[in-house]
Amino acid sequence: MEINTVGVIGLGYIGLPTAAILASKDVKVIGVDVKPSNIEAINRGDVPFVEPDLATYVAGAVQQGTLRATDTPEPADAFIIAVPTPFQGDHEPDLSYIESAAKAVAPQLQGGELLILESTSPPGATRKMAEWVLEARPDLSLDGADGRPQIHVAHCPERVLPGRVMIELVTNDRIVGGLTPEAAQMAKDLYAVFCQGEILLTDAVTAEMAKLVENSFRDVNIAFANELSLIADKLDIDVWELIRLANHHPRVNILQPGPGVGGHCIAVDPWFIVDADPEQARLIRTAREVNDSKPQWVIDQVVAAVQGIEAPTIAALGLAFKADIDDLRESPARRIVADLADRLPHAQIVVVEPHIETLPPELANRRNIRLDNLAEASKAADVTVVLVDHTEFKERLGAGELSGTDIIDTRGIAR
């Protein structure tokens, strides 16, 4: 089946870049999102978040008429589901967004369509999505049984780095897993429209697990670095120097510690493995617990640093989960700032985040938190805590501009 029209459900950090790059290849793309502001921005050719080069792709596709955003799915040859998959309660996967997307797409199907789940998902989520579609449309099938029209369902997890999405969508290898071999091949053919990397075929549950394993590998290694930072602090050792020296061994590559782990992927995905097999996933669970506990250690460091100051001012540098982006999802910096405001109600916390214009709601309503620029924050600060290694911070700290303040550096950029 030739795919000329693709519906992309969810126009966030992954859905919109995917929609834009497909549209740049003369595929007609109908993007669907629940936020009216996102729909309006995209239809103007604007981008509602920061991602290098994305604005050029979106503006060009809208101008050429190959990309359009709306709030309701429309008929298409293929659908790519790129909606959030958070966890809930005791780190259990929340598949409600996938369920809603599946039920929204179902009325538009006639048979023969390809449905791809791109959302990072626990094992079995792709099959569950198919079941939700078939519950709404019992006249369809996955195998053409009883003469019912067949739909094709696959999983293709995103594997891109924020800040490099438009590059890595093209250059990175992709894993495609189908509920059937035919679905996997159809999905491969679609991604081959723009993907120059190798496209590897497998079954859907293996593709789901592969993405979780990739992020859990990173999480375990970050946990090792974070645990080292706690031990080094107790022993009065510079952890950055320690890691630099250890990494001179030809088979050692220790990652850098930080204030915790953020982002929708690494901070979330390992819990999907733990939920799938809690008895065996012992190391993965421990790594998550180490990384989740690191923000509290940073908070304790700041509280100790301002002890004895009647009404301290704390400059908190960064809210994003990584450098040089505006993505605040699961950011440990957000938790640190919020908890500091609770622990130190007499303190003023000046947040510096050059990639946003307003604070997130849980911080904006606090009387002792405000957003400001680096120059004003550094003038007022008794203590500065570096939470994100934005390029601007590295340049200013490297120039010694914050040398007059007590600095708690969780990123190793003030050395």
C-alpha positions as CSV (number, residue, x, y, z in Angstrom):
1,M,0.0,0.0,0.0
2,E,1.4,3.4,-0.9
3,I,1.3,5.9,1.9
4,N,0.5,9.4,0.8
5,T,-1.2,10.8,3.9
6,V,0.0,10.4,7.5
7,G,-1.9,11.4,10.6
8,V,0.5,12.3,13.5
9,I,-1.3,12.1,16.9
10,G,0.5,14.3,19.4
11,L,2.5,17.3,18.3
12,G,5.0,17.5,21.1
13,Y,8.8,17.1,21.2
14,I,8.7,14.0,19.1
15,G,5.4,14.2,17.1
16,L,6.0,17.6,15.6
17,P,9.5,16.9,14.4
18,T,8.4,13.6,12.9
19,A,5.4,15.4,11.2
20,A,7.6,18.2,9.9
21,I,10.3,15.9,8.4
22,L,7.7,13.7,6.7
23,A,6.0,16.8,5.3
24,S,9.3,18.0,4.0
25,K,9.4,14.9,1.9
26,D,6.1,15.7,0.2
27,V,4.0,13.4,2.4
28,K,0.7,15.0,3.3
29,V,0.7,15.2,7.1
30,I,-2.3,16.0,9.3
31,G,-1.1,16.7,12.8
32,V,-3.5,16.3,15.8
33,D,-3.0,17.9,19.2
34,V,-5.2,18.7,22.2
35,K,-3.7,22.2,22.8
36,P,-5.4,24.9,20.8
37,S,-2.3,27.1,21.2
38,N,-0.1,24.5,19.6
39,I,-2.5,24.0,16.7
40,E,-2.7,27.8,16.1
41,A,1.1,28.2,16.3
42,I,1.8,25.3,13.9
43,N,-0.8,26.5,11.4
44,R,1.0,29.9,11.4
45,G,4.3,28.1,10.7
46,D,5.5,28.6,14.2
47,V,7.0,26.2,16.7
48,P,5.7,26.1,20.3
49,F,9.0,24.9,21.9
50,V,12.7,25.2,21.4
51,E,14.4,22.7,19.0
52,P,17.1,23.8,16.6
53,D,16.2,23.7,12.9
54,L,12.6,22.6,13.6
55,A,11.1,26.0,12.9
56,T,12.5,26.0,9.4
57,Y,11.0,22.6,8.6
58,V,7.6,23.6,10.1
59,A,7.4,26.9,8.3
60,G,8.4,25.4,5.0
61,A,5.9,22.5,5.2
62,V,3.0,24.8,6.2
63,Q,3.9,27.1,3.4
64,Q,4.0,24.2,0.9
65,G,0.7,22.9,2.2
66,T,2.0,19.5,3.3
67,L,1.5,20.1,7.0
68,R,-1.7,21.1,8.8
69,A,-2.7,20.8,12.4
70,T,-6.1,20.1,13.9
71,D,-7.7,18.8,17.0
72,T,-9.4,15.7,15.5
73,P,-8.0,12.8,13.5
74,E,-8.9,12.6,9.9
75,P,-8.7,9.7,7.4
76,A,-5.1,8.8,6.4
77,D,-3.1,5.9,5.0
78,A,-1.0,5.7,8.2
79,F,-1.1,7.1,11.7
80,I,1.8,7.7,14.1
81,I,0.9,7.9,17.7
82,A,3.3,10.1,19.7
83,V,1.6,10.9,23.0
84,P,2.9,10.9,26.5
85,T,3.4,7.7,28.5
86,P,4.0,8.8,32.1
87,F,3.8,6.6,35.2
88,Q,1.2,6.8,38.0
89,G,0.9,5.7,41.6
90,D,3.7,3.4,42.5
91,H,5.5,3.9,39.2
92,E,2.9,2.0,37.2
93,P,2.7,2.9,33.4
94,D,-0.2,5.2,32.5
95,L,-1.4,4.2,29.1
96,S,-4.5,6.5,29.1
97,Y,-3.1,8.8,26.5
98,I,-2.4,5.9,24.1
99,E,-5.9,4.6,24.8
100,S,-7.5,8.0,24.0
101,A,-5.4,8.3,20.8
102,A,-6.4,4.8,19.7
103,K,-10.1,5.4,20.3
104,A,-9.9,8.8,18.4
105,V,-8.2,7.2,15.4
106,A,-10.5,4.1,15.2
107,P,-13.5,5.8,13.6
108,Q,-11.3,7.0,10.7
109,L,-10.1,3.5,9.7
110,Q,-11.4,1.7,6.6
111,G,-9.0,-1.2,6.5
112,G,-5.4,-1.4,5.1
113,E,-4.1,1.4,7.3
114,L,-0.8,1.3,9.2
115,L,-0.8,2.3,12.9
116,I,2.6,3.0,14.5
117,L,3.1,3.6,18.2
118,E,6.1,5.9,18.7
119,S,5.5,6.6,22.4
120,T,8.0,4.9,24.6
121,S,6.0,2.1,26.1
122,P,6.1,-0.8,28.5
123,P,6.2,-4.3,26.9
124,G,2.8,-5.2,25.4
125,A,1.6,-1.6,24.9
126,T,1.5,-1.9,21.1
127,R,-0.7,-4.9,21.2
128,K,-2.9,-3.2,23.8
129,M,-3.3,-0.2,21.5
130,A,-4.4,-2.6,18.7
131,E,-6.9,-4.2,21.1
132,W,-8.4,-0.8,21.9
133,V,-8.8,0.0,18.2
134,L,-10.4,-3.4,17.6
135,E,-12.8,-3.0,20.6
136,A,-14.0,0.2,19.0
137,R,-14.0,-1.3,15.5
138,P,-14.9,-5.1,15.7
139,D,-15.4,-5.0,11.9
140,L,-11.6,-4.8,11.5
141,S,-8.9,-7.3,12.3
142,L,-5.1,-7.8,12.5
143,D,-5.1,-10.9,10.3
144,G,-8.0,-10.5,7.8
145,A,-9.9,-13.3,9.6
146,D,-13.5,-13.9,8.6
147,G,-13.1,-11.5,5.7
148,R,-12.8,-8.5,8.0
149,P,-10.5,-5.7,6.6
150,Q,-7.0,-5.8,8.1
151,I,-5.1,-3.1,9.9
152,H,-1.4,-3.2,10.4
153,V,0.2,-2.2,13.8
154,A,3.8,-1.6,14.7
155,H,6.0,0.0,17.2
156,C,8.9,2.3,16.4
157,P,10.4,4.0,19.4
158,E,12.1,7.4,19.0
159,R,15.8,7.5,19.7
160,V,16.7,11.2,19.4
161,L,18.4,13.6,21.7
162,P,16.7,17.0,22.5
163,G,18.7,19.7,20.8
164,R,19.6,17.4,17.9
165,V,16.3,15.9,17.0
166,M,16.2,17.1,13.4
167,I,19.6,15.7,12.8
168,E,19.1,12.4,14.6
169,L,15.7,11.7,13.0
170,V,17.6,11.3,9.8
171,T,20.9,9.8,10.8
172,N,20.1,7.4,13.7
173,D,19.3,3.8,13.2
174,R,15.7,2.9,13.9
175,I,14.1,-0.2,15.4
176,V,10.7,-1.3,14.0
177,G,8.7,-4.0,15.6
178,G,5.4,-5.2,14.1
179,L,2.6,-7.3,15.4
180,T,3.0,-9.0,12.1
181,P,6.0,-9.1,9.7
182,E,3.9,-7.3,7.1
183,A,3.2,-4.4,9.5
184,A,6.9,-4.2,10.4
185,Q,7.9,-4.0,6.7
186,M,5.2,-1.3,6.0
187,A,6.5,0.8,8.9
188,K,10.1,0.4,7.6
189,D,9.1,1.6,4.2
190,L,7.5,4.7,5.7
191,Y,10.5,5.6,7.9
192,A,12.8,5.0,4.9
193,V,11.2,8.2,3.4
194,F,13.5,10.3,5.6
195,C,15.7,7.9,7.7
196,Q,19.2,7.4,6.4
197,G,20.2,5.1,9.2
198,E,19.7,1.4,9.3
199,I,16.1,0.3,10.0
200,L,16.1,-2.9,12.0
201,L,13.1,-5.2,12.0
202,T,11.8,-7.3,15.0
203,D,8.6,-8.0,16.8
204,A,6.7,-5.3,18.6
205,V,7.4,-6.3,22.2
206,T,11.2,-6.6,21.5
207,A,11.1,-3.1,20.0
208,E,9.3,-1.8,23.1
209,M,11.9,-3.4,25.3
210,A,14.8,-2.2,23.3
211,K,14.0,1.4,24.0
212,L,13.6,0.8,27.7
213,V,16.9,-1.1,27.8
214,E,18.7,1.7,26.1
215,N,17.5,4.3,28.6
216,S,18.0,1.9,31.6
217,F,21.6,1.4,30.6
218,R,22.1,5.1,30.7
219,D,20.3,5.4,34.0
220,V,22.4,2.7,35.7
221,N,25.6,4.4,34.6
222,I,24.4,7.8,35.7
223,A,23.5,6.3,39.1
224,F,27.1,5.0,39.4
225,A,28.4,8.6,38.8
226,N,25.9,10.1,41.2
227,E,26.7,7.6,43.9
228,L,30.4,8.3,43.4
229,S,29.7,12.0,43.9
230,L,28.1,11.3,47.3
231,I,31.0,9.1,48.4
232,A,33.6,11.6,47.1
233,D,31.9,14.4,49.1
234,K,32.1,12.3,52.3
235,L,35.8,11.7,51.6
236,D,36.6,15.3,50.6
237,I,37.5,14.3,47.1
238,D,36.8,16.3,44.0
239,V,34.5,13.9,42.1
240,W,35.1,15.7,38.7
241,E,38.9,15.2,39.1
242,L,38.3,11.6,40.3
243,I,36.3,10.7,37.2
244,R,38.7,12.5,34.9
245,L,41.5,10.4,36.2
246,A,39.6,7.1,36.2
247,N,38.5,7.7,32.6
248,H,42.1,7.7,31.5
249,H,41.9,3.9,31.8
250,P,41.3,2.5,28.2
251,R,38.2,0.5,29.3
252,V,36.6,3.0,31.7
253,N,34.1,5.7,30.7
254,I,32.3,7.0,33.8
255,L,29.5,9.5,33.0
256,Q,29.2,12.8,34.8
257,P,27.1,13.2,38.0
258,G,24.4,15.8,38.4
259,P,21.5,16.9,40.6
260,G,19.4,13.9,39.5
261,V,18.0,12.6,36.2
262,G,15.2,14.3,34.2
263,G,13.5,14.1,30.9
264,H,10.6,11.9,29.9
265,C,12.9,9.0,28.9
266,I,15.6,8.1,31.4
267,A,13.7,9.2,34.5
268,V,10.6,7.2,33.5
269,D,11.5,4.2,31.2
270,P,13.4,2.1,33.7
271,W,10.3,1.9,35.9
272,F,8.4,0.3,33.0
273,I,10.9,-2.6,33.2
274,V,10.6,-2.7,37.0
275,D,6.8,-2.9,36.7
276,A,7.1,-5.7,34.1
277,D,9.3,-7.9,36.3
278,P,9.8,-6.4,39.8
279,E,11.5,-9.5,41.2
280,Q,14.3,-9.6,38.6
281,A,14.9,-5.9,38.0
282,R,16.9,-5.3,41.1
283,L,19.8,-3.3,39.7
284,I,17.5,-1.2,37.5
285,R,15.3,-0.4,40.5
286,T,18.4,0.5,42.7
287,A,19.7,2.9,40.0
288,R,16.4,4.6,39.8
289,E,16.3,5.0,43.6
290,V,19.9,6.4,43.6
291,N,19.1,9.0,40.9
292,D,15.7,9.9,42.4
293,S,17.4,10.6,45.8
294,K,20.0,12.9,44.4
295,P,17.9,16.1,44.5
296,Q,17.4,15.7,48.2
297,W,21.2,15.7,48.7
298,V,21.4,18.9,46.7
299,I,18.7,20.5,48.8
300,D,20.5,19.5,52.0
301,Q,23.7,21.1,50.6
302,V,22.0,24.4,49.9
303,V,20.2,24.5,53.3
304,A,23.5,23.9,55.0
305,A,25.2,26.7,53.0
306,V,22.6,29.4,54.0
307,Q,22.5,28.4,57.7
308,G,23.0,31.4,59.8
309,I,21.8,33.9,57.1
310,E,18.5,35.4,58.3
311,A,16.9,36.1,54.9
312,P,19.2,34.5,52.2
313,T,18.9,34.9,48.5
314,I,19.6,31.7,46.5
315,A,20.3,31.8,42.8
316,A,19.1,28.6,41.1
317,L,20.7,28.3,37.7
318,G,18.6,26.2,35.3
319,L,15.2,24.4,35.3
320,A,15.5,22.3,32.1
321,F,16.4,18.6,32.4
322,K,19.5,19.1,30.2
323,A,21.6,21.9,28.8
324,D,20.5,24.4,26.1
325,I,16.8,23.3,25.8
326,D,13.5,24.5,27.2
327,D,12.2,21.0,28.1
328,L,11.3,20.9,31.8
329,R,9.8,17.4,31.9
330,E,10.8,15.4,35.0
331,S,13.5,17.9,35.7
332,P,15.2,17.4,39.0
333,A,15.9,21.2,39.1
334,R,12.1,21.9,39.3
335,R,11.8,19.6,42.4
336,I,14.9,21.2,44.0
337,V,13.6,24.7,43.6
338,A,10.1,23.8,44.8
339,D,11.4,21.9,47.9
340,L,13.9,24.7,48.7
341,A,11.0,27.2,48.8
342,D,9.2,24.9,51.3
343,R,12.3,24.2,53.4
344,L,13.4,27.9,53.4
345,P,10.2,30.0,53.5
346,H,12.3,33.0,54.6
347,A,14.6,32.8,51.6
348,Q,14.2,34.4,48.2
349,I,15.0,32.0,45.3
350,V,15.9,33.6,42.1
351,V,15.6,31.2,39.2
352,V,17.6,31.7,36.0
353,E,16.4,29.8,33.0
354,P,17.3,31.6,29.7
355,H,15.1,29.2,27.6
356,I,11.7,30.0,29.2
357,E,9.7,33.2,29.7
358,T,7.5,32.1,32.6
359,L,7.9,29.7,35.5
360,P,5.9,26.4,35.5
361,P,2.7,26.7,37.6
362,E,4.0,24.9,40.7
363,L,6.8,27.6,41.0
364,A,5.0,30.6,39.6
365,N,2.6,30.8,42.5
366,R,5.2,30.8,45.2
367,R,5.8,34.2,46.8
368,N,9.5,33.5,47.5
369,I,10.4,32.3,43.9
370,R,11.0,34.6,40.9
371,L,12.4,34.3,37.4
372,D,15.3,36.7,36.6
373,N,18.4,37.0,34.4
374,L,21.8,35.8,35.4
375,A,23.3,39.3,36.1
376,E,20.5,40.3,38.5
377,A,20.5,36.9,40.2
378,S,24.3,36.9,40.8
379,K,24.2,40.4,42.2
380,A,21.6,39.4,44.8
381,A,22.7,35.9,45.6
382,D,24.3,34.7,48.9
383,V,24.5,31.2,47.4
384,T,24.3,30.0,43.8
385,V,23.4,26.5,43.0
386,V,24.2,25.3,39.5
387,L,21.5,22.8,38.4
388,V,21.9,22.8,34.5
389,D,25.0,23.3,32.5
390,H,23.6,25.7,29.9
391,T,26.3,27.2,27.7
392,E,25.5,30.7,29.0
393,F,26.3,29.6,32.6
394,K,29.5,27.8,31.6
395,E,30.7,30.9,29.8
396,R,29.8,33.3,32.6
397,L,31.2,31.0,35.3
398,G,34.3,30.4,33.3
399,A,34.9,34.2,33.1
400,G,34.7,34.4,36.9
401,E,31.6,36.5,36.9
402,L,30.0,34.7,39.9
403,S,33.2,34.5,41.9
404,G,31.8,36.6,44.8
405,T,29.1,34.1,45.7
406,D,29.2,30.7,47.4
407,I,28.6,28.2,44.6
408,I,27.2,24.7,44.9
409,D,28.0,23.2,41.5
410,T,26.1,20.0,40.7
411,R,27.4,20.0,37.1
412,G,31.1,20.6,37.5
413,I,31.2,23.8,35.4
414,A,32.6,26.2,38.0
415,R,35.8,24.4,38.6
